[in-house]
């Protein structure tokens, strides 16, 4: 792997927005925002909570939401749920929340939309992929990994567990059990004192979800914060925090191309 580039570091310990710790500002959102949008917003406190002061008034968190954007173009059942793509739904929700400078990128763009310039200006990269992991160019994967090692945060969603960047960062096959059926999922908060989970409560419940089950072939997380239970009895490590060099990685399980999980969760906010 190429040597990681140096990124500008923020050295102070508390992440604050207008003098209020970020997690407290999120808790001040109306209840429906906490219920539906917290699962997407809280990871940012993990990436920035101990690195420094990020004042919303003078520094928006720069986010890129990456999606291979293939299912939505090829399969009618997916197009009906996410007509403009999963990436657009997530990006619009973050924009509505405020405090984020958001752009999107997709597989079929030149360099998959992840040029040196784009990644150099990215604080956090969301990654969603499913059917086209193998089409991601290794040169782009190297670029992503270099930026993670140099301090860029990475949030890997759902089937992104099989993506090239995540597998290389984990050093394992990242395989798991799965069952595509509309089952209830209860995501238990097993680290209520963690930056990500503060204010979420005991669990998050999703009425229709695809089952992921153990064994999940990943290294032991630096911190496990969510464990999912499914109606079929399976359990899964669904919220995993990792650190690699100067970068932080958060794997978050919920999501599926034919279940409107992201759309439902974000619609109430919008």
ABEGO torsion letter per residue (X at the ends): XBBBBBBBBBABABBBBGGBBAAAAAAABBAAAAAAAAAAAAAAAAAAAAAEBBBAAABBBBBBBBBAGAAAAABAAAAAABAAEAAAAAAAAAAAAEGBBBBBBBAABBGGGBBAAAAAABABBBBBBAAAAAABBAAAAAAAAAAAAAGBBBBBBEAAAABAAAAAAAGBAGBBBBBBBBBBBBBBBABAABAAABGAEABBBBABBBBBBOBBBBBBBABBABBBBBAAGBBBBABBBBBBEABBBBBBABEBAABBAAAAAAAAAX
